[in-house]
Amino acid sequence: FTFALIKTVAVLVIACPCAMGLATPTAVMVGTGKGAEFGILIKSSEALERAGHITSVVLDKTGTITRGKPEVTDIVTCLPSINEAELLRLTASVEKGSEHPLGEAIQAEAGRREIALADPEDFLSRSGYGVEANVSGQLVWVGNTRMMDENHLAIPADLLEKRERLQKEGKTVVIVAVNGQLAGLVAIADAVKPDSRAAVERLLR
């Protein structure tokens, strides 16, 4: 034991002046351990070293920057006979037959406004196009431009312009038609968390 202890001490005495020998591994070990206490997990010492050269950080948006729960942000009407509340009622009533997150967001908005919904009849969901159903005796289509094109509904230039503006704001826009006539647009977005801006600014610092 004495012989082994002497040899161990000799190695330590020789190694200690070398920062790479003990100081760096110890610092990395302590640093990664301290980071773990704050929920920051570092895969390896190499990853830690490479972190010093990072120039861009890409964050997953849904549930990280945003709430992870889509919400209706805009309702645009284009039929004099259908106001905003009625457009929302018809759209949400159709979406009662859907399990899509966007449909749930539309129903939630109707619930928030305390709008009574009707039960949809002859509900049909078409992947890549949208949904349709009869609501209170009216045929309602809720979908994208492909669905409207298939049903020979031309979208006016001003409505297309509004749709493009909403999409540039990062919103998903569905087109609504009632009885073969374009009725309006419903825009849905995943709202940004109130503290996301401060969190990103802190990360930058």
C-alpha positions, 0 to 999 in steps of 0.5 A: 500500500505504501509503495502504491501510495508513493507512486500515486502521489508522484504521478499527481505531483507531476501532473498537477502543473499541467492544466490539461492533466487535472484542471480541465477534466475537473472543470468540465465535470463540475460545469456539466454537473452544475448545468444538470442542476439547472436542467441543461444537459451536455452530451460530452466535453466535445459538445461543450467545446463546440458550443463556444463556436455556435453562431445560430440556434434553431428552436422548435416552435410548437410548445417551445416558443408558442403555447402549443395550442392553436387559436383563432386569430382572424375571421374575414367575411365576404358575404353580406348575409353572413356576419362574423358570428354566423361564419364562425357558427357554421364553420365550428358546427362542421368541425364538430365532426373533425378531430383535427387540431385546427378544427378544435381551435375553431370550436374552442373560439365558438365556445369562448364566444358562447355561440351555440353549434348545430350538429353537422349532417352528412359530414365528409372529411377529405385528406388534403382538401378539407371537410364538408357537411350540412349545417342547419340546412346549408351546405358548408365547405371548410378547406383549402384552395384545392377544395374550392377549385374542385368545386369551381369556386373562384376566389376574388383577388381581394380575398386572396390578398387578405389570405396571403397577408395572414399567411405571411404572419405565420397563420394557417388560413381555411376558406369557408363556402356556404351553399356554393358561395365563398363566405370568408376566411378563418385564420388560426395560429399557435400563439407565442408565449408571453415570456418567449421574447425574454427567454430568447433575449436571455439566450442571446446574452 
